[in-house]
Amino acid sequence: MDAGDGGVNAFSQAIVYLNDPYNWTRPNGILDLLVEHVRISVLAVVLGALVALPLGIVLGVSGRGGGAIVVLSNVSRAVPTLALLTIFAVTPLGFSEASTVLALALFAVPPMLTNTFVGFREVDRDVREAARAMGMARRQVIAKVEFPLAVPLIMTGVRTAAVQVVATATLAALVGGGGLGRIINLGFGQQDYGQIIAGALLVAGLALLTEALLVVLSAALTPGPQRFSLPRPWRRQRGAPLDTGASAVPL
């Protein structure tokens, strides 16, 4: 049997694994692990948002901290996620769901913080001045003018963070965490390549579903004609490269 036949055979085994109702309904089966994976991911994103969004709003409104955000974004890309998960696993929290959620929350902060900051910085200054001329207080300008205009970029950051967390939560199984990564980890332990592929397909499917749901939510929250358009910083001229890196943050 050549490598191609082995790959086809492993993929067929993955389909058989996913079509077996027992693998879905048994204790610690696919459904239980899926619920655990979603719970960990949601908690991590919510915890990260509670830190990133208020901080991004404060920095974006004040116009300060752009350099620090660039540094934070670059450092977050350099730190291996598995190393971060391992560090939290050996703290007093131990190999618990709490340590996994905390590690993933830190991983989710940079994209949400960066996009929230840029979203508020990109609000047209004339719009702010017009709102103030109408007699709005500073808090009203932020809540009723700047925040709605910044929503597309904020939701882009939330969507990016959520998809990254869903995919990265798979690594939690390597340090005693739960979720769909346990299927892949068990498959490696048993040299069951069909099970490994099945676990990978489940994680990929969940990530795509997360992306789709948040795209719909973003469209629902975006006011007016911006609803189905790209946020202004991500638009580009025809033929020009698209740059979504941390270097796009205005200093």
C-alpha positions in Angstrom: 0.0 0.0 0.0 1.5 3.4 -1.0 1.1 6.6 0.9 -1.8 7.7 -1.3 -3.8 4.5 -0.4 -3.0 5.0 3.2 -4.3 8.6 3.1 -7.5 7.5 1.4 -7.9 4.7 3.9 -7.4 7.0 6.9 -10.0 9.5 5.5 -12.4 6.6 5.0 -11.9 5.6 8.6 -12.5 9.1 9.7 -15.9 9.1 7.9 -16.8 5.8 9.6 -15.8 7.2 13.0 -18.0 10.3 12.5 -20.9 8.2 11.2 -21.0 6.0 14.2 -23.7 7.2 16.6 -22.0 5.6 19.6 -19.0 7.9 19.1 -21.3 10.9 19.4 -23.5 9.8 22.3 -21.2 7.8 24.6 -19.8 9.5 27.8 -16.9 11.7 26.8 -18.0 11.2 23.2 -18.1 13.8 20.5 -21.1 15.7 21.8 -19.7 16.0 25.3 -16.3 17.1 24.0 -18.0 19.5 21.6 -20.0 21.2 24.4 -16.8 21.4 26.5 -14.8 22.9 23.6 -17.5 25.5 23.0 -17.8 26.3 26.7 -14.0 26.8 27.0 -13.9 28.9 23.9 -16.8 31.2 24.8 -15.5 31.8 28.3 -12.1 32.6 27.0 -13.4 35.1 24.3 -15.8 36.7 26.8 -13.0 37.1 29.4 -10.7 38.5 26.8 -13.3 40.9 25.6 -14.0 42.2 29.1 -10.3 43.3 29.2 -9.7 44.2 25.5 -12.8 46.2 24.6 -12.9 48.7 27.4 -9.1 49.2 27.2 -9.3 49.6 23.4 -12.1 52.2 23.8 -10.1 54.2 26.3 -6.9 54.2 24.3 -8.8 54.8 21.0 -10.7 57.8 22.4 -7.6 59.3 24.0 -5.5 58.6 20.9 -2.6 57.3 23.0 -1.0 53.9 23.3 -0.7 52.9 19.7 3.0 51.9 20.1 2.2 49.7 23.1 -0.6 48.0 21.2 1.8 47.3 18.3 4.3 45.7 20.7 1.6 43.7 22.4 0.3 42.3 19.1 3.8 41.4 17.9 4.7 39.7 21.2 1.5 37.7 21.2 2.4 36.3 17.8 5.9 35.3 19.0 4.9 33.5 22.2 4.0 29.8 21.5 0.5 29.1 22.5 1.3 25.6 23.8 4.0 27.2 26.0 1.4 29.6 27.5 -1.0 26.7 28.1 1.8 24.7 29.8 2.8 27.7 32.1 -0.8 28.1 33.3 -1.2 24.4 33.8 1.7 24.2 36.3 0.5 27.2 38.3 -1.7 26.6 41.4 -4.6 26.4 39.0 -3.2 23.1 37.8 -4.5 21.1 34.9 -8.0 22.6 35.1 -10.5 24.2 32.8 -9.8 27.5 34.5 -6.1 27.5 33.5 -7.0 26.7 29.9 -9.6 29.5 29.8 -7.2 32.0 31.3 -4.4 31.1 28.8 -6.8 31.3 25.8 -8.2 34.6 27.1 -4.7 36.1 27.0 -4.4 34.8 23.5 -7.7 36.4 22.5 -6.9 39.9 23.9 -4.5 41.3 21.2 -6.7 41.1 18.1 -9.7 42.5 20.0 -7.6 45.3 21.6 -6.0 46.3 18.3 -9.2 46.4 16.3 -11.1 48.3 18.9 -8.3 50.9 19.2 -8.1 51.3 15.4 -11.9 51.4 15.1 -12.2 54.4 17.4 -9.2 56.1 15.9 -10.7 55.8 12.4 -13.9 57.6 13.3 -14.0 60.9 11.3 -13.0 63.9 13.4 -15.7 65.9 11.7 -18.4 63.5 12.9 -17.2 63.9 16.4 -17.3 67.7 16.2 -20.7 67.6 14.7 -22.0 65.5 17.5 -20.5 67.8 20.1 -22.0 70.8 18.3 -25.4 69.2 18.7 -24.9 69.3 22.5 -24.0 65.7 23.1 -21.9 65.0 26.2 -18.6 63.1 25.7 -20.1 59.8 26.9 -23.0 60.3 24.5 -20.6 60.9 21.6 -18.7 57.6 22.5 -21.9 55.5 22.9 -24.1 56.9 20.2 -21.7 58.0 17.5 -18.2 56.6 17.8 -19.1 53.1 19.0 -21.6 52.3 16.2 -19.1 53.5 13.6 -16.4 51.4 15.1 -18.5 48.3 15.3 -17.3 46.7 12.0 -13.7 46.8 13.1 -14.5 45.7 16.7 -16.4 42.7 15.4 -13.6 41.9 13.0 -11.3 41.7 16.1 -13.9 39.6 18.0 -14.3 37.2 15.0 -10.5 36.8 14.6 -10.1 36.1 18.3 -12.9 33.7 18.5 -11.8 31.6 15.5 -8.2 31.6 16.8 -9.4 30.5 20.2 -11.6 27.7 18.8 -8.6 26.3 16.8 -6.1 26.8 19.6 -8.2 25.2 22.3 -7.4 21.9 20.6 -3.9 22.2 22.1 -5.4 22.2 25.6 -5.7 18.4 25.4 -1.9 18.1 25.4 -1.8 19.6 28.9 -4.8 17.8 30.4 -7.5 20.1 29.1 -10.7 19.1 27.5 -12.5 19.7 24.2 -12.2 18.2 20.8 -8.5 18.1 21.0 -8.8 15.0 23.2 -10.1 13.1 20.1 -6.9 14.0 18.2 -4.7 13.4 21.2 -6.2 9.9 21.7 -5.8 9.2 18.0 -2.1 9.9 18.2 -1.7 7.8 21.3 -3.4 4.8 19.5 -1.8 5.5 16.1 -5.4 5.8 14.8 -5.0 8.2 11.8 -8.7 8.0 11.0 -9.6 9.3 14.5 -7.0 12.0 14.1 -8.5 13.2 10.9 -12.0 13.0 12.3 -11.0 15.2 15.2 -9.3 17.7 12.8 -12.5 17.8 10.7 -14.6 18.5 13.8 -12.4 21.4 14.9 -12.2 22.8 11.4 -16.0 22.6 11.1 -16.5 24.3 14.4 -14.1 27.1 13.5 -15.9 27.7 10.1 -19.3 27.7 11.9 -17.9 30.2 14.5 -16.7 32.5 11.6 -20.1 32.3 9.8 -22.2 33.0 13.0 -20.0 36.0 13.9 -20.2 37.4 10.3 -24.0 37.3 10.6 -23.8 38.9 14.1 -21.5 41.6 12.8 -23.8 42.4 9.9 -26.8 42.6 12.4 -24.9 45.0 14.7 -23.4 47.2 11.9 -25.6 50.3 11.3 -26.7 51.6 7.9 -24.8 51.2 4.6 -21.7 49.8 6.3 -23.6 46.6 7.1 -22.3 44.5 4.3 -19.1 46.4 3.5 -15.5 46.0 4.6 -14.4 48.3 7.5 -12.6 51.3 6.1 -9.0 50.3 7.2 -9.3 47.0 5.5 -10.5 48.4 2.1 -7.9 48.7 -0.6 -7.6 50.1 -4.1 -7.8 47.6 -6.9 -4.5 45.8 -7.3 -3.1 47.1 -4.0 -2.0 44.6 -1.3 -4.2 44.1 1.7 -2.3 44.7 5.0 -4.1 43.7 8.2 -1.0 43.4 10.4 -0.2 45.2 13.6 1.8 47.8 11.6 -1.5 49.3 10.4 -2.1 50.7 13.9 -1.8 54.5 13.7 0.8 55.8 16.2 
